[in-house]
Amino acid sequence: MAEISIAGIMRAGAYSPNHIGNDAAIFNATADQLRKRGCVVNIYSEEQFNSGKVTEKIILNMCREQASIKRLQEEEDRGSIVINSGYGIENCTRERMTRILLGNNIPYPDSIIVDTDEAVVVKLSQANINNCWIKRGDFHAMHKEDVSYVRHAEEAQEVLQEYFYRGIKRAVINRHLVGDLIKFYGIRNSPFFYWFYPFDEGHSKYGLEAINGKSKGIDFDIEHLKKICHDASEALGVEIYGGDCIVSPDGAIRIIDFNDWPSFAPCRNEAAPFIAKAVLNVIKSKLK
């Protein structure tokens, strides 16, 4: 097979809140692993990508900007190999993710999708939802205020109004789940899988892990967790993924967040070779 030339598109800093260094580190580690396997990997910023400076037909990316995602989708439609897919990245935005996961019967909290200028007190009461999470529905979280924990319907209404004033038109309201918070990292069609308790390890983006607090070590089926995450990656269309789930006191597992290419911060060195191998497998299968 001819030399494989890859464009590596870094994530813009605005979309790596409190994790700019970690996101860059896993991306660079993966690029190094691909170079060790004989690939040429040229690194670009999202700005360079959007200004037309990328000509490679294989694109490995951590993009999150809306313009970048649209361009990735256009490149994919023209026949380029794009990992993660621009369509998959868009599917990880909150409203799309909620609809897709629920539509594919993947365990997920009871949820309501709303306009931020509508009245929700009655809706929440009818759904018997009190403690809940309000999350911007239109895009990936960029600020701490894009994900809000509230304790009752009236507070939810106030937070939605704040979202509306900030120009956020749609929101997802998830029922709060009691149990152990687990963070996971995985790669589609790969044996690599890593999970841990983020609060116990002091791993945090916005400090919201404190709501569920220290884990109780509730027993759960790890193979079932892996299957749920694999099914979610298939449904959403992302190769490199991570996210969060809650293990309820009865051992039930529900995904509460799913992300395209997270930082892999606690397992970066272990993950990078597996990511590179998975990327090469996708490339070779599509070049046949």
Salt bridges, closest charged atoms under 4 A:
ASP23 OD2 - ARG11 NH1 3.25
ASP32 OD1 - ARG35 NH1 2.90
GLU74 OE2 - LYS70 NZ 2.63
GLU75 OE2 - ARG78 NH2 2.95
GLU90 OE1 - ARG96 NH2 3.67
GLU95 OE2 - ARG99 NH2 3.02
GLU95 OE2 - ARG170 NH2 2.78
ASP110 OD2 - ARG175 NE 2.99
ASP115 OD1 - ARG170 NH1 2.75
GLU118 OE1 - LYS123 NZ 2.71
ASP138 OD1 - ARG136 NE 2.81
ASP146 OD2 - ARG136 NH1 3.47
ASP146 OD1 - ARG166 NH2 2.61
GLU154 OE1 - HIS152 ND1 3.32
ASP200 OD2 - LYS214 NZ 3.88
GLU223 OE2 - LYS226 NZ 3.34
ASP231 OD2 - LYS227 NZ 2.71
ASP231 OD1 - HIS230 ND1 3.71
GLU234 OE1 - ARG188 NH2 3.43
GLU234 OE2 - HIS230 NE2 3.36
GLU239 OE2 - ARG188 NH1 3.60
ASP244 OD1 - LYS183 NZ 2.92
ASP257 OD1 - ARG94 NH1 2.88
ASP260 OD2 - ARG11 NH2 3.78
ASP260 OD2 - ARG64 NE 2.98
ASP260 OD1 - HIS140 NE2 3.22
